[in-house]
Amino acid sequence: MQYFDHTATKLIEKDVIEFYLKQLKANNYNPAAIYASGLEAAESISNSAKSIAKNLECEPDEIIFTSGATESINTAIKGIVLSPNPKTKRILTSAGEHSATTETLKFLEQKMDYQIDVCDLDANGQINLDQLERYLKNEKYDLLTIIHVNNVLGTINPIEKIVALRNQYQKELPIHLDSVQTLGKLELNLSKLGIELASFSLHKIGTPKGIGLLYKSRNTRIEPLIHGGGQQNSLRSGTENPALVATAAYVIEKTTKFLTEDLAKINKLSNYLTSQLDQAKINYQYIPSNDAEVVPHINAILFPNLRAETLLNVLNIKDIAVSIGSACSNKKSKQNEILKKLQLPGQMDKHILRISLASNNTKEEINDLVTKISEALAKYAV
Ligand code: PLP
């Protein structure tokens, strides 16, 4: 299969499988056990946390291992809501969030009487900063939760400006960042960003599924969601998987090391994709417009003459994997909420295909993809 859906999940590479298998054999004891092998497992987790903290530029005790970003996001948001900090029962967010955030906020609205204020997106899918400023100036909040890199459009939100506005109007307000699409796509320095919480899903950078991170700065208080044996400073009970945690550290190290090189390759591939679409004289539009700040991995492309669902199905038959919107909304027939917010004329949001690239995609694969798109358009375009 030709794979252009690396935003949904990055496929596990051979060296990672080998590393994980080796770890499963050698590092499989309960890290809470107090005999030598258990202590070794605990030390391995501690070393993994140190390595991850070094790469993400934070402290090891600011890292909480979770099952994935959905759990991290739930823990961050509900953890703040349940914490003993004084409450305004109001949360500020944007219209560009993943369902892990929107559904959590909906739950708080319906079950805990929270008021959720939502900043609109501009035509590029970035948060409306004027509106954010008005909200921060006029209301008090428990939390500001915001996506960093939009998983549908690839747009980068201006975190520095958002942090500056928070500092200007509500210095005590914690910010939670959905950083799922940041890792491996942008340089990340958690200590410098000025945020308090950040969520990650590590399968997005090529670990096995089932592991995520929650960054929580030392001076931020959250209430745990999962109670039990008191692991991870009682912030997330449950026996850790030392082999998986070690694999996470391995993949994060590798991703950080090759970030600049990978970024350059993917930039070239993304430019090559549009140059080939131009050369094939295909009618398309790059969303968001080219002057927006986007990551080159995520290419949201509008084909005015064909619905994206039809194109996806035709490509699927040819064994090419692309997507429409985010992976979890693909199977639902409802319109993608983020694309709907762009307010494109007609129903053009239904014509947007997400082609997401990794550094191991090749020009030959892109040539083939463009040929297949061209054939599909010739046959089915309206
Ligand atoms: N946030 C963003 C931006 C995502 O892209 C995803 C996954 O697609 C998630 C959160 C949820 O991640 P997971 O399903 O791995 O928990």
Boltz pocket constraint, residues with backbone or C-beta under 6 A from the ligand:
constraints:
  - pocket:
      binder: B
      contacts: [[A, 7], [A, 8], [A, 67], [A, 68], [A, 69], [A, 70], [A, 71], [A, 98], [A, 100], [A, 147], [A, 149], [A, 150], [A, 151], [A, 178], [A, 180], [A, 181], [A, 201], [A, 326], [A, 327], [A, 328]]
      max_distance: 6.0
